[in-house]
Amino acid sequence: MNPKAKKSLIIAGIALDVLVTILLFVFSIVILANMPESRRAIDSTTFLGWFQTEPLRILLLDVLPLSLLLITNVCLTIWYIKKTGKKEEKKSVSLSDLSEEEKAALKQKILQEMMQESKDSK
């Protein structure tokens, strides 16, 4: 898979995840905000009433998907942090990557350190 397609799929997945999370969260707030004081006052013919009559429906269709999304997002975040952290550790600079001025400065610095160590050892 080419990098552009992979990047666009990742962006689409993140956007879909955010959209579903926001919709489920807002829906749960609407259900709880419109909950009547007694169960007898619930009109089960409406869409919200259908959810409010059975708490198991709210659990299975709203709370459980939100919990699974949270767990998935936390795991993916940890995986991404570990993945990017390893890339930074593997980066090293070789002598061929340095310019002539940087090589000369590095050589001078090493010579100064060697001279300092020889003076300290005497």
C-alpha positions as CSV (number, residue, x, y, z in Angstrom):
1,M,0.0,0.0,0.0
2,N,1.4,3.4,-0.9
3,P,2.0,5.9,1.8
4,K,-0.6,8.4,0.6
5,A,-3.4,5.8,0.6
6,K,-2.2,4.6,4.0
7,K,-2.2,8.1,5.4
8,S,-5.6,8.9,4.1
9,L,-7.0,5.7,5.5
10,I,-5.5,6.5,8.9
11,I,-7.0,10.0,8.8
12,A,-10.4,8.6,7.8
13,G,-10.3,6.1,10.6
14,I,-9.5,8.8,13.2
15,A,-12.3,11.0,11.8
16,L,-14.7,8.1,12.0
17,D,-13.6,7.2,15.5
18,V,-14.1,10.8,16.7
19,L,-17.5,11.1,15.0
20,V,-18.8,7.8,16.5
21,T,-17.5,8.7,19.9
22,I,-19.1,12.1,19.9
23,L,-22.4,10.7,18.6
24,L,-22.6,8.0,21.2
25,F,-21.6,10.4,24.0
26,V,-24.2,13.0,23.0
27,F,-26.8,10.3,22.6
28,S,-26.1,9.0,26.2
29,I,-26.4,12.5,27.5
30,V,-29.7,13.0,25.7
31,I,-31.0,9.7,27.1
32,L,-30.1,10.6,30.6
33,A,-31.3,14.2,30.4
34,N,-34.7,13.2,29.3
35,M,-35.1,10.4,31.8
36,P,-38.3,10.8,33.7
37,E,-38.5,10.5,37.5
38,S,-40.6,7.3,37.4
39,R,-40.4,4.4,35.0
40,R,-44.2,4.6,34.6
41,A,-43.9,8.0,32.9
42,I,-41.7,6.6,30.0
43,D,-43.4,6.6,26.6
44,S,-42.0,3.4,25.1
45,T,-43.4,4.3,21.6
46,T,-40.7,7.0,21.1
47,F,-37.1,6.2,20.1
48,L,-35.7,7.6,23.4
49,G,-38.4,5.8,25.4
50,W,-37.5,2.5,23.7
51,F,-34.0,2.9,25.2
52,Q,-35.2,4.2,28.6
53,T,-37.5,1.2,29.2
54,E,-34.7,-1.3,29.3
55,P,-31.3,-0.3,30.9
56,L,-29.7,-3.3,29.2
57,R,-30.3,-1.7,25.8
58,I,-28.5,1.5,26.9
59,L,-25.7,-0.7,28.2
60,L,-25.3,-2.8,25.1
61,L,-25.9,-0.2,22.5
62,D,-24.3,2.9,24.1
63,V,-22.1,2.3,27.1
64,L,-20.4,-0.9,25.8
65,P,-19.4,0.6,22.4
66,L,-18.1,3.8,24.2
67,S,-16.0,1.6,26.5
68,L,-14.6,-0.5,23.7
69,L,-13.7,2.7,21.8
70,L,-11.9,4.1,24.8
71,I,-10.0,0.8,25.3
72,T,-9.1,0.7,21.6
73,N,-7.9,4.4,21.6
74,V,-5.8,3.9,24.7
75,C,-4.1,0.8,23.2
76,L,-3.5,2.4,19.9
77,T,-2.0,5.5,21.6
78,I,0.3,3.4,23.7
79,W,1.3,1.4,20.6
80,Y,2.0,4.6,18.6
81,I,4.1,6.1,21.4
82,K,6.2,2.9,21.6
83,K,6.6,2.8,17.8
84,T,7.7,6.4,17.4
85,G,10.0,6.2,20.5
86,K,11.9,3.4,19.0
87,K,12.5,5.3,15.8
88,E,14.1,8.2,17.6
89,E,16.4,5.9,19.5
90,K,17.7,4.2,16.3
91,K,18.8,7.4,14.7
92,S,22.6,7.8,14.7
93,V,24.9,10.0,12.8
94,S,27.8,8.5,10.8
95,L,30.9,10.3,9.6
96,S,29.7,10.3,6.0
97,D,26.6,12.4,7.1
98,L,28.8,15.2,8.4
99,S,30.1,18.1,6.3
100,E,33.8,18.9,6.2
101,E,33.4,21.8,8.6
102,E,31.6,19.6,11.1
103,K,34.3,16.8,10.7
104,A,37.0,19.4,11.4
105,A,35.2,20.8,14.5
106,L,34.6,17.2,15.8
107,K,38.3,16.4,15.2
108,Q,39.4,19.5,17.1
109,K,37.1,18.7,20.0
110,I,38.4,15.2,20.3
111,L,42.0,16.4,20.2
112,Q,41.2,18.9,23.0
113,E,39.6,16.2,25.1
114,M,42.6,13.9,24.6
115,M,45.0,16.6,25.5
116,Q,42.9,17.4,28.6
117,E,42.9,13.8,29.7
118,S,46.7,13.4,29.2
119,K,47.2,16.6,31.3
120,D,44.9,15.2,34.0
121,S,46.7,11.9,34.1
122,K,50.1,13.5,34.7
